[in-house]
């Protein structure tokens, strides 16, 4: 079995892409927790529904950027192959 430097770089790029996609787990958990707390806050105070919803959606949008950056890094490693 003869592994060249290019083969090693491609294998490590694939492994790195898989690890980068794992970055989507944290935002998913955080957004689920935020949605649960938002639903319970609306249940306690239905009059503030629009304020709670807008604040929750803004926070979820900020949290989602981490997952999107991980996806972007994974796509770069898989399709652009910057290290070859």
C-alpha positions as CSV (number, residue, x, y, z in Angstrom):
1,X,0.0,0.0,0.0
2,X,1.6,3.2,-1.2
3,X,0.1,6.4,0.3
4,X,1.2,9.6,-1.3
5,X,1.2,13.1,0.2
6,X,-1.8,14.1,-1.9
7,X,-3.8,11.0,-0.7
8,X,-3.0,11.8,2.9
9,X,-4.1,15.4,2.4
10,X,-7.4,14.4,0.8
11,X,-8.1,11.9,3.6
12,X,-7.4,14.5,6.3
13,X,-9.6,17.0,4.4
14,X,-12.5,14.5,4.5
15,X,-12.0,13.8,8.2
16,X,-11.8,17.6,8.9
17,X,-15.0,18.1,6.9
18,X,-16.8,15.6,9.1
19,X,-15.5,17.2,12.2
20,X,-16.6,20.6,11.0
21,X,-20.1,19.5,10.4
22,X,-20.3,18.4,14.0
23,X,-20.4,22.1,14.8
24,X,-24.1,22.0,13.9
25,X,-24.9,20.0,17.0
26,X,-24.4,22.8,19.5
27,X,-26.6,25.4,17.7
28,X,-29.3,22.8,17.3
29,X,-29.4,22.0,21.0
30,X,-29.2,25.7,21.9
31,X,-32.0,26.7,19.6
32,X,-34.2,23.9,21.0
33,X,-33.6,25.1,24.5
34,X,-34.3,28.7,23.5
35,X,-37.6,27.7,21.8
36,X,-38.7,25.8,24.8
37,X,-38.0,28.8,27.1
38,X,-39.7,31.1,24.6
39,X,-42.8,28.9,24.6
40,X,-42.9,28.8,28.4
41,X,-42.5,32.6,28.6
42,X,-45.4,33.1,26.2
43,X,-47.4,30.7,28.3
44,X,-46.7,32.9,31.4
45,X,-47.3,36.2,29.7
46,X,-49.3,36.0,26.4
47,X,-49.4,39.8,26.1
48,X,-45.6,39.9,25.4
49,X,-45.7,37.3,22.7
50,X,-44.4,39.5,19.9
51,X,-41.5,40.8,22.0
52,X,-40.5,37.4,23.2
53,X,-40.7,35.9,19.7
54,X,-38.6,38.7,18.1
55,X,-35.9,38.4,20.8
56,X,-35.9,34.6,20.5
57,X,-35.6,34.6,16.7
58,X,-32.8,37.1,16.8
59,X,-30.9,34.9,19.3
60,X,-31.5,31.8,17.2
61,X,-30.2,33.6,14.1
62,X,-27.0,34.5,15.9
63,X,-26.6,31.0,17.3
64,X,-27.1,29.5,13.8
65,X,-24.1,31.3,12.4
66,X,-21.8,28.8,14.2
67,X,-23.4,25.9,12.3
68,X,-23.3,27.7,9.0
69,X,-19.6,28.4,9.4
70,X,-19.0,24.7,10.1
71,X,-20.9,23.8,7.0
72,X,-19.0,26.4,5.0
73,X,-15.6,25.0,6.2
74,X,-16.8,21.4,5.4
75,X,-17.8,22.4,1.9
76,X,-14.5,24.1,1.3
77,X,-12.6,21.1,2.5
78,X,-14.6,18.7,0.4
79,X,-15.0,20.5,-2.9
80,X,-12.4,23.3,-3.1
81,X,-9.5,21.2,-1.6
82,X,-7.4,24.2,-0.6
83,X,-4.4,22.0,0.6
84,X,-3.8,20.1,-2.7
